[in-house]
Amino acid sequence: MTKAMLISLIAAAVLADQLTKAAALSLLSQGTAVPVLPGFNFSLGFNTGASFGMMGGFMAGKPLLMAGLTGALTIAFAVMAFRAQHALERAGFALVVGGALGNIIDRLRQGAVTDFLDFYWRDWHWPTFNVADICITLGAVLILLASLHLRRRKEPVLDQS
């Protein structure tokens, strides 16, 4: 994966995230779930914390601090993306960076991350999330798959005789 492809993947993740959030902000009302499929709603929400709302109470009212902490991690992941040798690993880091940038934009623009994807089973709801979170999760999975592939290639072959 070339550097241009890496930058394009980061940009595509940010663009997909920001476009879907703009649609959610213009079409949805907070507190009103819009049924899409059984077990899935569109439901507008705002996260002031970290992933899945962790530290929401502690970080509420501190969007610049959250953006700064996330920004520092994003820079570290961007450096890893450009240094990675395996294409799958590079793609994974690019998706993590793109997703993180999408959420940082929200924090800087409105003080919280826009979430709108709501999966549930009966009365239990998974924490509402967004396209940036999907990119980050998919990126982490690709990084893990790449590390397993690289580990397998480095393991010595056992003599079967």
Buried (B, 14 or more C-beta within 10 A) or exposed (E): BEEEEBBBBBEBBBEBBBEBBEEBBEEBEEEEBBEEEEEBBBBBBBBBBBBEBEEBEEBEEBBEEBBEBBBEBBEEBBEBBEEBEBBBBBBBBBBBBBBBBBBBBBBEEEBBBBBBBBBBEEEEEEBBBBBBBBBBBBBBEBBEBBBEEEEEEEEEEEEEE
